[in-house]
Amino acid sequence: MPISRAFFDRPAPAVAQDLIGWDFRIAGIGGVIVETEAYTRDDEASHSFRGPRTANAAMFGPPATAYVYRIYGLHRCLNFVCRDAGAVLIRALEPVSGLKEMAERRALEDARLLCSGPGRLAQALGVGLGLNGASLLEEPFALLPPQEASTVVTGLRIGISRAVDRPWRFGRHRSRFLSKPFPPDATVVAGKRPLMPRQQEGESR
């Protein structure tokens, strides 16, 4: 069953944790989500913290919207918009489909490094600013739930200078495709089964 808007109409930390293990592709190219980070509107590290602007307008759109922004004037980052201007940053994928295209875009052959970080991931999947504000429920996006449970680890977010104490970075336990290993004492949620799209109240809108 493909994903529904109801899946994203929840707090970003819940969505970020449940996305681990999902199959995500853009125009058929992609793989398994192995690392995410959550951001909420009351979070000083979030782009939505200071309210809506032209640059972050997509964050204030409906859940299941793509929010794409440029960082350091060069790299792009892909986020999934959730309830109340929250968002999930997609930090890393385990590449599965379209390895040749990813390698050409990234100009390297090492599959482990193709999507191990939000900037690398966006480049490998061909994420451009033209996808900002697009619906995740429509092409070229495709999101399908995993067939089995994943073991998820949680820890502090990385690469930020504000709200550094929130443990809203999530990853697949011991994945070699993470952007950065989790510390040995990271909290483990063993056998976490992802929430299916229609297990929430309400249907897609």
Phi and psi in degrees as GROMACS dihedral restraints (atoms count N, CA, C in turn):
[ dihedral_restraints ]
;  ai    aj    ak    al  type     phi  dphi    fc
    3     4     5     6     1   -67.5    20    10
    4     5     6     7     1   163.3    20    10
    6     7     8     9     1   -71.4    20    10
    7     8     9    10     1   155.5    20    10
    9    10    11    12     1  -119.8    20    10
   10    11    12    13     1   165.9    20    10
   12    13    14    15     1   -62.6    20    10
   13    14    15    16     1   -31.9    20    10
   15    16    17    18     1   -58.8    20    10
   16    17    18    19     1   -31.2    20    10
   18    19    20    21     1   -59.4    20    10
   19    20    21    22     1   -38.5    20    10
   21    22    23    24     1   -88.8    20    10
   22    23    24    25     1   -13.0    20    10
   24    25    26    27     1   -83.2    20    10
   25    26    27    28     1    57.2    20    10
   27    28    29    30     1  -147.0    20    10
   28    29    30    31     1   168.2    20    10
   30    31    32    33     1   -57.7    20    10
   31    32    33    34     1   141.8    20    10
   33    34    35    36     1   -56.9    20    10
   34    35    36    37     1   -40.0    20    10
   36    37    38    39     1   -60.5    20    10
   37    38    39    40     1   -36.7    20    10
   39    40    41    42     1   -66.9    20    10
   40    41    42    43     1   -42.2    20    10
   42    43    44    45     1   -65.8    20    10
   43    44    45    46     1   -43.7    20    10
   45    46    47    48     1   -59.2    20    10
   46    47    48    49     1   -41.5    20    10
   48    49    50    51     1   -68.7    20    10
   49    50    51    52     1   -41.9    20    10
   51    52    53    54     1   -73.1    20    10
   52    53    54    55     1   -19.2    20    10
   54    55    56    57     1   -74.9    20    10
   55    56    57    58     1   -17.5    20    10
   57    58    59    60     1   -61.8    20    10
   58    59    60    61     1   125.8    20    10
   60    61    62    63     1    97.8    20    10
   61    62    63    64     1    -9.9    20    10
   63    64    65    66     1   -73.0    20    10
   64    65    66    67     1   151.1    20    10
   66    67    68    69     1   -90.7    20    10
   67    68    69    70     1   119.5    20    10
   69    70    71    72     1  -124.2    20    10
   70    71    72    73     1   128.7    20    10
   72    73    74    75     1  -139.9    20    10
   73    74    75    76     1   151.2    20    10
   75    76    77    78     1  -122.1    20    10
   76    77    78    79     1   116.7    20    10
   78    79    80    81     1    53.4    20    10
   79    80    81    82     1    39.5    20    10
   81    82    83    84     1    84.0    20    10
   82    83    84    85     1    -3.6    20    10
   84    85    86    87     1  -107.9    20    10
   85    86    87    88     1   128.8    20    10
   87    88    89    90     1   162.3    20    10
   88    89    90    91     1  -148.5    20    10
   90    91    92    93     1   177.2    20    10
   91    92    93    94     1  -150.4    20    10
   93    94    95    96     1   -95.0    20    10
   94    95    96    97     1   129.1    20    10
   96    97    98    99     1   -70.0    20    10
   97    98    99   100     1   121.7    20    10
   99   100   101   102     1  -118.8    20    10
  100   101   102   103     1    -6.7    20    10
  102   103   104   105     1  -155.3    20    10
  103   104   105   106     1   134.6    20    10
  105   106   107   108     1  -141.6    20    10
  106   107   108   109     1   165.2    20    10
  108   109   110   111     1  -138.1    20    10
  109   110   111   112     1   143.8    20    10
  111   112   113   114     1  -106.6    20    10
  112   113   114   115     1   144.5    20    10
  114   115   116   117     1  -138.2    20    10
  115   116   117   118     1   136.9    20    10
  117   118   119   120     1  -121.7    20    10
  118   119   120   121     1   167.1    20    10
  120   121   122   123     1   -66.6    20    10
  121   122   123   124     1   -27.9    20    10
  123   124   125   126     1   -92.5    20    10
  124   125   126   127     1    18.9    20    10
  126   127   128   129     1  -107.0    20    10
  127   128   129   130     1   118.0    20    10
  129   130   131   132     1   -61.1    20    10
  130   131   132   133     1   -20.2    20    10
  132   133   134   135     1   -84.7    20    10
  133   134   135   136     1    -7.4    20    10
  135   136   137   138     1   -85.6    20    10
  136   137   138   139     1   145.0    20    10
  138   139   140   141     1   -66.8    20    10
  139   140   141   142     1   -17.9    20    10
  141   142   143   144     1   -91.8    20    10
  142   143   144   145     1    -2.5    20    10
  144   145   146   147     1   -59.3    20    10
  145   146   147   148     1   -39.2    20    10
  147   148   149   150     1   -94.6    20    10
  148   149   150   151     1    14.0    20    10
  150   151   152   153     1    95.4    20    10
  151   152   153   154     1   173.5    20    10
  153   154   155   156     1   -71.6    20    10
  154   155   156   157     1   141.1    20    10
  156   157   158   159     1  -141.6    20    10
  157   158   159   160     1   173.5    20    10
  159   160   161   162     1   -58.8    20    10
  160   161   162   163     1   -42.2    20    10
  162   163   164   165     1   -67.6    20    10
  163   164   165   166     1   -31.3    20    10
  165   166   167   168     1  -111.9    20    10
  166   167   168   169     1    18.6    20    10
  168   169   170   171     1   -54.8    20    10
  169   170   171   172     1   -34.8    20    10
  171   172   173   174     1   -62.1    20    10
  172   173   174   175     1   -29.3    20    10
  174   175   176   177     1   -67.2    20    10
  175   176   177   178     1   -22.9    20    10
  177   178   179   180     1   -98.8    20    10
  178   179   180   181     1    10.7    20    10
  180   181   182   183     1   -85.3    20    10
  181   182   183   184     1  -171.0    20    10
  183   184   185   186     1   -69.2    20    10
  184   185   186   187     1   152.2    20    10
  186   187   188   189     1   -54.1    20    10
  187   188   189   190     1   152.6    20    10
  189   190   191   192     1    76.7    20    10
  190   191   192   193     1    29.8    20    10
  192   193   194   195     1  -107.2    20    10
  193   194   195   196     1   145.1    20    10
  195   196   197   198     1   -84.4    20    10
  196   197   198   199     1   133.6    20    10
  198   199   200   201     1  -118.0    20    10
  199   200   201   202     1   113.5    20    10
  201   202   203   204     1  -116.0    20    10
  202   203   204   205     1   129.9    20    10
  204   205   206   207     1  -135.4    20    10
  205   206   207   208     1   161.9    20    10
  207   208   209   210     1  -100.2    20    10
  208   209   210   211     1   137.3    20    10
  210   211   212   213     1  -120.8    20    10
  211   212   213   214     1   140.2    20    10
  213   214   215   216     1    58.0    20    10
  214   215   216   217     1    21.5    20    10
  216   217   218   219     1    70.5    20    10
  217   218   219   220     1     8.5    20    10
  219   220   221   222     1  -136.0    20    10
  220   221   222   223     1   -58.4    20    10
  222   223   224   225     1   -83.9    20    10
  223   224   225   226     1   151.7    20    10
  225   226   227   228     1  -109.1    20    10
  226   227   228   229     1   151.0    20    10
  228   229   230   231     1  -128.4    20    10
  229   230   231   232     1   140.0    20    10
  231   232   233   234     1  -108.0    20    10
  232   233   234   235     1   128.7    20    10
  234   235   236   237     1  -126.4    20    10
  235   236   237   238     1   151.8    20    10
  237   238   239   240     1  -107.1    20    10
  238   239   240   241     1   120.2    20    10
  240   241   242   243     1   -73.6    20    10
  241   242   243   244     1   136.8    20    10
  243   244   245   246     1  -119.9    20    10
  244   245   246   247     1  -164.0    20    10
  246   247   248   249     1   -62.7    20    10
  247   248   249   250     1   142.4    20    10
  249   250   251   252     1    53.5    20    10
  250   251   252   253     1    51.6    20    10
  252   253   254   255     1    61.1    20    10
  253   254   255   256     1    23.9    20    10
  255   256   257   258     1   -84.4    20    10
  256   257   258   259     1   165.1    20    10
  258   259   260   261     1  -154.2    20    10
  259   260   261   262     1   154.8    20    10
  261   262   263   264     1  -116.4    20    10
  262   263   264   265     1   119.2    20    10
  264   265   266   267     1   -81.2    20    10
  265   266   267   268     1   126.1    20    10
  267   268   269   270     1   -87.2    20    10
  268   269   270   271     1   107.5    20    10
  270   271   272   273     1   -91.0    20    10
  271   272   273   274     1   -32.8    20    10
  273   274   275   276     1  -158.7    20    10
  274   275   276   277     1   148.2    20    10
  276   277   278   279     1  -127.1    20    10
  277   278   279   280     1   152.1    20    10
  279   280   281   282     1   -91.0    20    10
  280   281   282   283     1   110.9    20    10
  282   283   284   285     1   -62.1    20    10
  283   284   285   286     1   135.7    20    10
  285   286   287   288     1  -130.0    20    10
  286   287   288   289     1   -49.5    20    10
  288   289   290   291     1  -118.5    20    10
  289   290   291   292     1   136.3    20    10
  291   292   293   294     1    80.4    20    10
  292   293   294   295     1    35.0    20    10
  294   295   296   297     1   -61.0    20    10
  295   296   297   298     1   -37.4    20    10
  297   298   299   300     1   -63.4    20    10
  298   299   300   301     1   -46.1    20    10
  300   301   302   303     1   -63.5    20    10
  301   302   303   304     1   -41.9    20    10
  303   304   305   306     1   -61.2    20    10
  304   305   306   307     1   -45.1    20    10
  306   307   308   309     1   -62.5    20    10
  307   308   309   310     1   -38.2    20    10
  309   310   311   312     1   -67.6    20    10
  310   311   312   313     1   -41.7    20    10
  312   313   314   315     1   -67.0    20    10
  313   314   315   316     1   -34.8    20    10
  315   316   317   318     1   -93.4    20    10
  316   317   318   319     1   -10.1    20    10
  318   319   320   321     1    57.0    20    10
  319   320   321   322     1    43.6    20    10
  321   322   323   324     1  -155.8    20    10
  322   323   324   325     1   163.8    20    10
  324   325   326   327     1  -108.2    20    10
  325   326   327   328     1   -18.4    20    10
  327   328   329   330     1   -69.9    20    10
  328   329   330   331     1   106.2    20    10
  330   331   332   333     1   -59.1    20    10
  331   332   333   334     1   -29.9    20    10
  333   334   335   336     1   -63.9    20    10
  334   335   336   337     1   -27.7    20    10
  336   337   338   339     1  -102.3    20    10
  337   338   339   340     1    -0.4    20    10
  339   340   341   342     1   -62.3    20    10
  340   341   342   343     1   -43.4    20    10
  342   343   344   345     1  -129.3    20    10
  343   344   345   346     1    26.2    20    10
  345   346   347   348     1   -92.5    20    10
  346   347   348   349     1    70.2    20    10
  348   349   350   351     1   145.6    20    10
  349   350   351   352     1   148.1    20    10
  351   352   353   354     1   -62.1    20    10
  352   353   354   355     1   -37.4    20    10
  354   355   356   357     1   -70.0    20    10
  355   356   357   358     1   -44.3    20    10
  357   358   359   360     1   -61.3    20    10
  358   359   360   361     1   -44.0    20    10
  360   361   362   363     1   -59.2    20    10
  361   362   363   364     1   -47.5    20    10
  363   364   365   366     1   -62.3    20    10
  364   365   366   367     1   -40.7    20    10
  366   367   368   369     1   -66.0    20    10
  367   368   369   370     1   -45.1    20    10
  369   370   371   372     1   -63.2    20    10
  370   371   372   373     1   -36.0    20    10
  372   373   374   375     1   -90.2    20    10
  373   374   375   376     1    -0.7    20    10
  375   376   377   378     1    71.7    20    10
  376   377   378   379     1    34.9    20    10
  378   379   380   381     1   -77.3    20    10
  379   380   381   382     1   119.9    20    10
  381   382   383   384     1  -117.1    20    10
  382   383   384   385     1   170.1    20    10
  384   385   386   387     1   -65.5    20    10
  385   386   387   388     1   -16.6    20    10
  387   388   389   390     1   -65.4    20    10
  388   389   390   391     1   -17.9    20    10
  390   391   392   393     1   -87.1    20    10
  391   392   393   394     1    -8.0    20    10
  393   394   395   396     1   -62.1    20    10
  394   395   396   397     1   125.3    20    10
  396   397   398   399     1    89.0    20    10
  397   398   399   400     1    -3.0    20    10
  399   400   401   402     1   -75.9    20    10
  400   401   402   403     1   154.6    20    10
  402   403   404   405     1   -79.2    20    10
  403   404   405   406     1   132.3    20    10
  405   406   407   408     1   -73.3    20    10
  406   407   408   409     1   -10.4    20    10
  408   409   410   411     1   -89.4    20    10
  409   410   411   412     1    -0.5    20    10
  411   412   413   414     1  -127.0    20    10
  412   413   414   415     1   163.5    20    10
  414   415   416   417     1   -61.4    20    10
  415   416   417   418     1   146.8    20    10
  417   418   419   420     1   -86.8    20    10
  418   419   420   421     1     4.8    20    10
  420   421   422   423     1   -80.7    20    10
  421   422   423   424     1   147.2    20    10
  423   424   425   426     1  -145.2    20    10
  424   425   426   427     1   127.9    20    10
  426   427   428   429     1  -132.2    20    10
  427   428   429   430     1   121.7    20    10
  429   430   431   432     1  -128.2    20    10
  430   431   432   433     1   140.6    20    10
  432   433   434   435     1   -70.1    20    10
  433   434   435   436     1   154.0    20    10
  435   436   437   438     1   -71.1    20    10
  436   437   438   439     1   162.6    20    10
  438   439   440   441     1   -90.3    20    10
  439   440   441   442     1   -11.2    20    10
  441   442   443   444     1  -144.6    20    10
  442   443   444   445     1   166.4    20    10
  444   445   446   447     1   -69.0    20    10
  445   446   447   448     1   152.4    20    10
  447   448   449   450     1  -116.8    20    10
  448   449   450   451     1   148.5    20    10
  450   451   452   453     1   -91.0    20    10
  451   452   453   454     1   120.4    20    10
  453   454   455   456     1  -111.1    20    10
  454   455   456   457     1   136.4    20    10
  456   457   458   459     1  -110.2    20    10
  457   458   459   460     1   150.3    20    10
  459   460   461   462     1  -126.8    20    10
  460   461   462   463     1   152.8    20    10
  462   463   464   465     1  -167.4    20    10
  463   464   465   466     1  -173.9    20    10
  465   466   467   468     1   -72.0    20    10
  466   467   468   469     1   146.1    20    10
  468   469   470   471     1   -67.8    20    10
  469   470   471   472     1   158.0    20    10
  471   472   473   474     1  -123.9    20    10
  472   473   474   475     1   159.0    20    10
  474   475   476   477     1    75.0    20    10
  475   476   477   478     1    19.5    20    10
  477   478   479   480     1  -127.8    20    10
  478   479   480   481     1   162.3    20    10
  480   481   482   483     1  -118.4    20    10
  481   482   483   484     1    -5.7    20    10
  483   484   485   486     1  -122.7    20    10
  484   485   486   487     1   152.8    20    10
  486   487   488   489     1    48.9    20    10
  487   488   489   490     1    45.9    20    10
  489   490   491   492     1   -76.4    20    10
  490   491   492   493     1    -6.9    20    10
  492   493   494   495     1   -94.1    20    10
  493   494   495   496     1     3.7    20    10
  495   496   497   498     1   -88.5    20    10
  496   497   498   499     1   122.8    20    10
  498   499   500   501     1   -82.9    20    10
  499   500   501   502     1    62.2    20    10
  501   502   503   504     1  -111.1    20    10
  502   503   504   505     1    25.9    20    10
  504   505   506   507     1  -101.9    20    10
  505   506   507   508     1   131.1    20    10
  507   508   509   510     1  -126.2    20    10
  508   509   510   511     1   144.4    20    10
  510   511   512   513     1  -152.2    20    10
  511   512   513   514     1   160.4    20    10
  513   514   515   516     1   -75.5    20    10
  514   515   516   517     1   127.6    20    10
  516   517   518   519     1   -57.5    20    10
  517   518   519   520     1   123.6    20    10
  519   520   521   522     1    66.0    20    10
  520   521   522   523     1    18.8    20    10
  522   523   524   525     1   -65.9    20    10
  523   524   525   526     1   138.9    20    10
  525   526   527   528     1   -88.4    20    10
  526   527   528   529     1     4.0    20    10
  528   529   530   531     1  -104.7    20    10
  529   530   531   532     1     7.5    20    10
  531   532   533   534     1   -66.3    20    10
  532   533   534   535     1   154.9    20    10
  534   535   536   537     1   -70.5    20    10
  535   536   537   538     1   -29.2    20    10
  537   538   539   540     1  -158.6    20    10
  538   539   540   541     1   136.9    20    10
  540   541   542   543     1   -61.4    20    10
  541   542   543   544     1   148.4    20    10
  543   544   545   546     1   -79.1    20    10
  544   545   546   547     1   150.4    20    10
  546   547   548   549     1   -64.6    20    10
  547   548   549   550     1   157.2    20    10
  549   550   551   552     1   -57.2    20    10
  550   551   552   553     1   -28.7    20    10
  552   553   554   555     1   -95.4    20    10
  553   554   555   556     1    16.2    20    10
  555   556   557   558     1   -62.0    20    10
  556   557   558   559     1   143.3    20    10
  558   559   560   561     1   -68.1    20    10
  559   560   561   562     1   133.7    20    10
  561   562   563   564     1  -110.9    20    10
  562   563   564   565     1   131.1    20    10
  564   565   566   567     1  -107.1    20    10
  565   566   567   568     1    99.0    20    10
  567   568   569   570     1   -74.0    20    10
  568   569   570   571     1   134.4    20    10
  570   571   572   573     1    60.1    20    10
  571   572   573   574     1    38.3    20    10
  573   574   575   576     1   -69.6    20    10
  574   575   576   577     1   116.9    20    10
  576   577   578   579     1   -91.7    20    10
  577   578   579   580     1   125.0    20    10
  579   580   581   582     1   -61.1    20    10
  580   581   582   583     1   148.2    20    10
  582   583   584   585     1   -74.9    20    10
  583   584   585   586     1   128.6    20    10
  585   586   587   588     1   -75.8    20    10
  586   587   588   589     1   154.5    20    10
  588   589   590   591     1   -53.4    20    10
  589   590   591   592     1   -38.0    20    10
  591   592   593   594     1  -102.9    20    10
  592   593   594   595     1    18.2    20    10
  594   595   596   597     1   -83.6    20    10
  595   596   597   598     1    -5.3    20    10
  597   598   599   600     1   -93.4    20    10
  598   599   600   601     1   161.0    20    10
  600   601   602   603     1   -68.4    20    10
  601   602   603   604     1   140.8    20    10
  603   604   605   606     1    88.7    20    10
  604   605   606   607     1   161.8    20    10
  606   607   608   609     1  -111.8    20    10
  607   608   609   610     1   174.6    20    10
  609   610   611   612     1   -64.3    20    10
  610   611   612   613     1   146.0    20    10
